[in-house]
């Protein structure tokens, strides 16, 4: 029982001390994944095989662009945590 309480305290303290830039990056990825998953559901319902293939190709492109944007947030916050890009990302992707 004590171990569970101690683990809970440690996890909650770790969450409080999280770097806001890293949190923005992780939230960016989570939002991207959620949006892409929703889009994938729509693609799966498409009856036309060629349309499904085109949509899947577009989805993969969107996945790469979105991941690159999230990586840009991470890199910006690592190199300039007080910069405009990092601050905007933290504001946009805060919980």
Residue pairs with C-beta under 8 A, 6 or more apart in sequence:
19 77
19 81
20 77
20 90
20 94
21 73
21 74
21 76
21 77
21 78
21 81
21 86
21 89
21 90
22 74
22 77
23 90
23 93
23 94
23 95
24 73
24 77
24 86
24 89
24 90
24 92
24 93
24 94
25 70
25 71
25 73
25 74
25 77
25 89
25 93
27 93
27 94
27 95
28 69
28 70
28 73
28 89
28 93
29 67
29 70
31 93
32 63
32 66
32 67
32 70
35 66
36 59
36 62
36 63
36 66
39 59
39 62
40 59
42 55
43 52
43 55
43 56
43 59
44 52
46 52
46 55
72 85
73 85
73 86
73 89
73 93
76 83
76 85
76 86
76 89
77 85
77 86
77 89
77 90
80 86
